[in-house]
Amino acid sequence: MVRFEEVSLRYDAGPEILSRVSFALDPGSFHFVTGPSGAGKSSLLRLLFLGLQPSDGRFSLFGRDVAGLNRDERALVRRRIGVVFQDFRLLDHLTVVENVALPLRVTGQKGQKIHEHVTELLSWVGLAEQLNAHPPTLSGGQQQRVAIARAVIARPSLLLADEPTGNVDDRLAVRLLYLFEELNKLGTTVLIATHNESLVARFSHPVLRLKDGSMTLERAAYATSSSTAGTAA
């Protein structure tokens, strides 16, 4: 699903954010990526969504070397990836329902079935009363849940989530992680970047830990749920 080989990243002439990072994510796996602020968690996810180019090394997505993809191929790869950004990136002129429905409309789906799927998911994340609201009228936590619903609605092959529980309370954070686990059970590979170590400890998924530009893999020490681990070097 994902393979990094000696990947490094720096911005312009600055220091390396990632230094010769190598790891692989197996199809259907679920991993957390953790580390202190500035460790490169968000940069790693931006690389995976093809928003950045590595300074050195190579990586592949879905068995394709990213360096060899043309513009149209990169767009097709992105359609297979669901992303929860820290800044949400919702469209303010669209309602909550319309924002969440976008990934389905991009793939050509139409009509009542879209509305049924979207409203069911929004109800599950506690937004049944905000279906026709616009993002600027919502709280930060509500906007975050809209962004999560949009990321998972089309059952992507790969889900990347950057601090997806940062604006919600612990009870809802756990509920959202269960949503990601259910998506994972359907076959989606999940990678969640978070600094919330106590939340990570409640689940039995392996952890990719970033520190000083390097990555290590830590096997889960808890057994409250299960996942298929990938490998890291």
C-alpha positions, -999 to +999 in steps of 0.1 A: +000+000+000+027+025+011+065+021+009+091+047+019+127+040+010+153+063+026+130+093+023+143+127+034+125+160+034+136+196+040+120+229+032+143+251+010+177+253+026+164+245+061+173+215+082+159+181+074+124+175+088+126+138+079+159+120+075+162+087+056+129+074+067+120+039+056+087+021+064+059+001+048+021+000+054+004-033+045-030-031+029-057-031+056-033-021+084-040+006+110-011+027+125-007+057+146+022+081+139+033+101+170+061+124+180+067+158+196+055+190+180+077+197+149+087+161+145+073+159+110+040+142+114+021+166+092+049+167+067+048+129+064+011+130+057+015+157+031+041+136+014+016+107+013-011+129-002+014+141-028+013+176-015+051+176-011+080+161-030+108+143-010+142+159-010+158+125-013+148+088-015+117+073-031+083+061-022+054+043-037+016+043-033-006+014-043+024-002-060+033+028-081+065+048-078+053+083-071+081+099-090+069+083-122+033+096-120+021+123-144-004+150-134-035+129-143-022+098-126-015+118-094-051+131-095-064+095-098-042+084-069-055+112-047-090+100-053-082+068-035-070+087-004-092+103+023-076+131+042-085+149+074-064+181+075-057+201+107-073+232+090-103+211+078-104+227+043-142+228+042-160+249+015-177+277+033-203+283+006-216+247+008-237+232+035-225+204+058-243+178+037-229+192+005-193+192+018-195+156+029-211+145-004-183+159-025-161+128-027-192+108-038-201+133-065-165+134-078-168+096-085-201+101-104-226+090-078-259+109-078-293+113-062-310+101-031-285+073-022-258+100-017-281+119+006-290+088+026-254+078+031-243+113+041-271+120+066-266+086+082-229+092+087-234+128+100-260+115+125-234+090+137-209+117+144-234+138+162-243+164+135-279+154+127-290+189+136-265+207+115-271+191+081-279+224+063-256+246+083-225+263+067-190+257+081-185+293+094-215+288+118-201+257+134-177+253+163-141+240+157-151+205+169-181+204+147-161+214+117-136+187+125-164+161+125-176+173+091-140+170+078-138+134+091-172+125+076-160+138+042-128+119+044-144+085+052-177+087+032-163+072+000-145+044+019-110+053+006-083+028+001-060+049+023-071+073+051-047+099+064-058+118+095-038+147+110-048+152+147-084+142+139-095+144+176-077+176+185-109+197+190-132+172+207-136+158+242-122+124+252-156+106+248-161+118+213-124+112+204-128+075+213-160+073+193-143+088+162-114+063+166-141+035+166-154+050+133-119+047+118-116+011+131-149+002+114-136+017+082-104-003+086-124-035+090-139-028+056-104-028+041-092+008+043-055+013+054-055+039+082-027+062+094-035+087+121-011+114+133-016+124+169+002+138+199-025+123+222-005+094+238-033+085+262-057+080+233-032+059+214-027+038+245-064+028+245-060+010+212-038-020+202-025-006+169+012-002+162+028+032+165+053+049+141+072+073+163+090+103+148+118+119+167+147+141+154+138+132+118+140+095+123+113+069+126+109+038+148+081+012+149+066+003+183+043-027+186+012-020+206+013-030+243-024-030+248-051-054+236-083-034+234-086-039+197-067-055+168-050-045+136-026-058+110+009-043+113+032-032+086+069-029+089+094-001+096+131+003+094 
